[in-house]
Each structure stands twice: as structure tokens, then as C-alpha cells.
């Protein structure tokens, strides 16, 4: 069974009196352990697709199933629980809580889940160590470089052992060297934990590191290529 | 919970200037309510003590049933006989919560200095009982000098006190002699010599040219009676007034006495009116404080929400439920409310201390000379306003926080 399944997903936005279709009948299945890049030019619907996959937005029409559960029928609280337990997020602007240290930021999803501080601290430390950030765990975000902040964000996304990590343009605010390192890191984690990763990008140079490329144009998937052998 | 508290405190520190203004608004509001509350408490306590102790009216007054309604036209029909007075004293004195049981007799008549006469309204009291009652006064009232001259004494029934206005009207001074005239209860005119022992200020300005205070023996001789028209009861504690009233009512019924009891509050109309007035002023101040605190907290929380909309989106994406967002900001404003109230306690103590040190004085209504102005510390007010302001801070945050929690996650994440 796919982790995530989308059938005929449409998403409209209302801009004044104009209705714009950001996604036009998208069909998509994501399996466990995949490492997927959604790519395309600006405005093609990458972020919209990521938002829908991450259950932080609702499609205008279509069917979306997450682990066999019908996404459209879930309440807000159920979606929140689903996101907390099964989905990790990495954002373009890192979105770390500025008043919390790296460690406290990574502990957040666990504490939202209700896990005790002691256990959360231990897991967060392990997660940060995996990201090679053991020396920075007590630093606040503004004391970290962009690449370090994004690694903290990845640690936060993975700390709850989610089924899937959604990363919307995770490298857009990084230089090419850091961008490559972040994608490599996600790839490593994908291999190590078998967590599904989906990231959106408009940088074609990063596409050779993925197992699957989904090319989006004007809200439509124009190409869905499996590159498992090439990437590995 | 610790994490949310951590976020709250760190954000308060981060926005220290804004937080400081909110905390100051809460603290000043808290202090305003409590200093004014402490001042009103001083007024209430002074009026209460003035009526109970300084004026010697005690906590409870016992009348013959009907005296207060029909007795104004024919008071002699509603007098308490010597036997009834003695029985009431005996019954009351059995209770250890009773300190003094003393009869009184109101009298009216003419007072003359030999050449000029004028009307007087007087009261006859047992001087030793009155002295004891007055000695129980504490605070500002306990320190007040209530008259110029000598104490009235049981042994000299013709030694009386006159209100300053009356003494002036008749050109009488301490040691002067005068004559009081009045019909007895049997209808004959009676006249008694008297000597002015003391001159006092009337608690009611409009009566300052009419009041006379005499020993009970004098009043009874003038009216040619051994009866009294009321019996004053002083209790050990003010708070026992109501339960003791009910207790005595039962006892007097069982003893077959046809009497009615009034508390000092029932009889002190001035106290009730002043209290009502100050309660309204207090409410007015409380509403102003309420509005200032609500506006400050709403403003602070709204600003925080606006600045941290992306953070709200992030927390929601990480799985925090809507009520979690509300809780986050509620905790933040409760911390503001807590710190504000704690600072407010300090401000209240500072205000109280300043009044103690500076010792300002004023002329309150119905007292013709300056008296010390005091501010009492009222733990009840302080505790209630402490809890209330924290709750108010939390409630003020809930509406904007709820609005933020209902915002779409994608919109929140995209907020700049």
C-alpha cells in the first residue's frame, strides 16, 4: 500500500475575481523509502503539491489518502496528530523557533506528541548528532549558519521517525555547496532510516541525486521518472 | 508545559520594551485598585469605628418593638422599663462575646444660658460605659481627640457636654452653667441645672448647634423616668454582629421580651451612603483598570501574533493543535499578568509606605479638623485583584490567539 495516494487532485486559488488552478488533476502514489524530487519552474505548483502531501492544505477536489486514511474527511485535530506522528517538514526558510536552542527546536515535535522531556532530550541529541551538530545543540538559530540551521530543521523533521519528510525548496536559501550537502544528507537519512523524502526544487543540478523525479508544469505532472539505479 | 513556558518567557524577554509597558500597565492598574481600595477601607473602617466606638453606639442596639416606626410620635410608649433593661443586660452579659451593655435615653428640650434659650437634641449615657466603649477604638478614630474639656462622670450627673455650635450659640464654655428644660414623660415641665464639662464637634454638621450629651441619670431625671429608650451592646468582634443579632433575637423571644434589634449598619445611614458612593467610584476605577489591562494585553498579544505568524504556522505544521496555539499565547499573557501583578504588589506597598512616611492629612466630611489620611493594606482585595488580573490577561489573549490558530497553515507559513 502506498504511503500517500493522490487521485485527480485539483487546487484552485482565488485571486480577486480570478480563479487560478495551481494543480490540475494530479495523480500520484508515494511508496515507503522513496527519495523524490518535485521539480519545475516557479509557479508550476510544486509548493502547493508539497503542502497537500504534508496535509497542511486541503485540495479543492480529488482524493487524497495518507496511510489508507481519507485525508479530506479528517478533522483538524486528526490532521495535526497525523502530521506530528507521521510527517516531517523542512522549510525553505528553515523555520526554527528563534527563542529556542537547536536542541529545544528538535525536541518540539516530541513534546507536542507528549513525550517526556528526558526522553525527548535524549532523542533530539541523537538526531542532532546524526546531523553532525553535537557541538551546536545549545546554540540559538541566529548563531548558526544557513546550512547548520537547515540541518537542525532536518533533525527536527526526523526526530519523530516519520513515514515521510516533505521539504519545500530546502536548498533555495543556501549556496550550491550547502545545497548539495543538504540533499546528500537527506539522501543518507533516506537510506539509513528508509524514510520517504519528497523535496521540491527548481535547481536541476540537484536532480541527479534522487531516485524519482516528478516534473511539474502548469499544475500538471508532465513526467514521473524512476531513477533508482542511476541515483544509487 | 515547560517548553511552552520557556517560549513564553523568552519571547517576553525578547520583546522586553513592549513587555515592560504591558507589565507596567498591569502593575499600575493593580496598585491603583489596591491603593484606592486601601483608602476606601480606611474610610469605611473610620466611619464604622466612629459610629460604633467614638459615638458610643456599639454594634447592636435594642429597642422596644415599634419604637423605630411609631415611637417617633410617642416615644414614651416604647420605653424599656428598668426591669426590662436589667433583664436584657443580664441575658447579654452571659455571652463572653459581649463587652458592654448600656442603656441610653434620647432627650429633647430647651437649653438656656439665663438670657437666651434654644432647642437641643441630647442623649443620656452612662459615662463610664461610654468611656470604655470609646477606649476600644483603634486606628485613626482611636487617636482622635473627641472633645475639649473633662470627661463626663457617673458621679456628677449635671456635668454635660455640648456641641461646639450649641455652646457658641449660647456663649457657653467649659465650666459655664446652663439650664435644660423639657416636659417629663408625665407631661409636666421640668428644668435642671447643668455645667458644661466638655465641648465636642458633632459628627453631623447640621446638628452642631443642637447636640447635648449628658449622663443617663441627668436625662432620666429631666424626663422623670427610670426607663431607657434603647440599649447599646458592644461586642468583642465586629464580625460577630450579625450572628449575635440572630442569637439575641432568639434569646429575647424565649425570655418573653418584646424587643427588636438593629445592627450598627442598620442605624448608620451615613456609613451606608458613603460606602455605596465609594463602591461606585471603586467600580469606576476598576473598569478603567480593566479596560487598560485588556487593551494592553490584547495589543501585546496581537503584535506578538503578527510577528510570529510564521512561527504559528511552523508549530501547526509540526502537529500542534489549534488549542495548543491558544494555550501558548495564554501562557505568555498569564506570565505577563503574573509579573505585572507581582510588580503591582510592590507598587502597592510603595504607595502604602509613602503614605505612612509622608503622613498626609485631610478634612473628611463631618469632621471639622484635619485628620491623618491612611491607606490600609487589604489582603482580600490584593488576593482577588491578583487572581483577577492574571485571569483577565489570559482571557484578553484568547481572542487574538484563537483568531491566529484558525488561520490557514499555508497562509501563516507564507506570512512575512
HADDOCK unambig.tbl for C-alpha pairs under 7 A between the chains (distance, minus, plus):
assign (segid A and resid 56 and name CA) (segid B and resid 317 and name CA) 6.36 0.50 0.50
assign (segid A and resid 56 and name CA) (segid B and resid 409 and name CA) 5.90 0.50 0.50
assign (segid A and resid 56 and name CA) (segid B and resid 410 and name CA) 6.50 0.50 0.50
assign (segid A and resid 57 and name CA) (segid B and resid 410 and name CA) 6.59 0.50 0.50
assign (segid A and resid 77 and name CA) (segid B and resid 321 and name CA) 5.91 0.50 0.50
assign (segid A and resid 80 and name CA) (segid B and resid 319 and name CA) 4.29 0.50 0.50
assign (segid A and resid 80 and name CA) (segid B and resid 320 and name CA) 6.23 0.50 0.50
assign (segid A and resid 80 and name CA) (segid B and resid 321 and name CA) 5.80 0.50 0.50
assign (segid A and resid 81 and name CA) (segid B and resid 319 and name CA) 5.71 0.50 0.50
assign (segid A and resid 83 and name CA) (segid B and resid 317 and name CA) 6.76 0.50 0.50
assign (segid A and resid 83 and name CA) (segid B and resid 318 and name CA) 6.32 0.50 0.50
assign (segid A and resid 83 and name CA) (segid B and resid 319 and name CA) 5.24 0.50 0.50
assign (segid A and resid 84 and name CA) (segid B and resid 318 and name CA) 5.42 0.50 0.50
assign (segid A and resid 84 and name CA) (segid B and resid 319 and name CA) 4.17 0.50 0.50
assign (segid A and resid 95 and name CA) (segid B and resid 311 and name CA) 6.96 0.50 0.50
assign (segid A and resid 95 and name CA) (segid B and resid 314 and name CA) 6.49 0.50 0.50
assign (segid A and resid 97 and name CA) (segid B and resid 311 and name CA) 6.45 0.50 0.50
assign (segid A and resid 99 and name CA) (segid B and resid 7 and name CA) 6.44 0.50 0.50
assign (segid A and resid 99 and name CA) (segid B and resid 10 and name CA) 6.04 0.50 0.50
assign (segid A and resid 99 and name CA) (segid B and resid 11 and name CA) 6.71 0.50 0.50
assign (segid A and resid 109 and name CA) (segid B and resid 318 and name CA) 5.92 0.50 0.50
assign (segid A and resid 112 and name CA) (segid B and resid 319 and name CA) 6.82 0.50 0.50
assign (segid A and resid 112 and name CA) (segid B and resid 320 and name CA) 6.00 0.50 0.50
